[in-house]
Amino acid sequence: MLNFRKITKNQLRRDIQTAFLDARSAFERYKATQKSVTALEESFGYMQDRFDVE
């Protein structure tokens, strides 16, 4: 019974660590995507100004 408890505790610890690392990785990807969107919006604005022939 003690061994089962230890295995369960270790599995829970691994699951929590994995979830934490996955969340941190997703947040880093989110921040990178935000920067990309900002850069693309700026680029779009430049192109729009360049080809705007009113």
C-alpha positions in Angstrom: 0.0 0.0 0.0 2.8 2.4 0.8 4.5 1.7 -2.5 1.3 2.5 -4.4 1.0 5.7 -2.5 4.5 6.7 -3.4 4.0 5.9 -7.0 0.7 7.9 -7.1 2.4 10.9 -5.4 5.3 10.8 -7.9 2.9 10.6 -10.8 0.9 13.5 -9.4 4.1 15.5 -9.0 5.1 14.8 -12.7 1.6 15.7 -13.9 1.8 19.0 -12.1 5.3 19.8 -13.4 4.2 18.9 -16.9 1.1 21.1 -16.7 3.2 24.0 -15.3 5.8 23.7 -18.1 3.1 23.4 -20.8 1.4 26.5 -19.4 4.6 28.5 -19.3 5.5 27.4 -22.9 2.0 28.4 -24.1 2.4 31.8 -22.5 5.8 32.3 -24.1 4.3 31.4 -27.5 1.4 33.8 -26.8 3.8 36.7 -26.1 5.8 35.9 -29.2 2.6 35.9 -31.3 1.6 39.2 -29.8 5.0 40.7 -31.0 4.5 39.2 -34.4 1.0 40.7 -34.7 2.3 44.1 -33.7 5.1 43.9 -36.3 2.6 42.8 -39.0 0.2 45.5 -38.2 3.0 48.1 -38.4 4.1 46.6 -41.7 0.6 46.6 -43.0 0.2 50.3 -42.1 3.4 51.1 -44.0 2.2 49.2 -47.1 -1.3 50.8 -46.8 0.3 54.3 -46.8 2.6 53.4 -49.6 -0.1 52.2 -52.0 -2.9 54.6 -50.8 -3.8 56.5 -53.9 -6.7 58.7 -53.0 
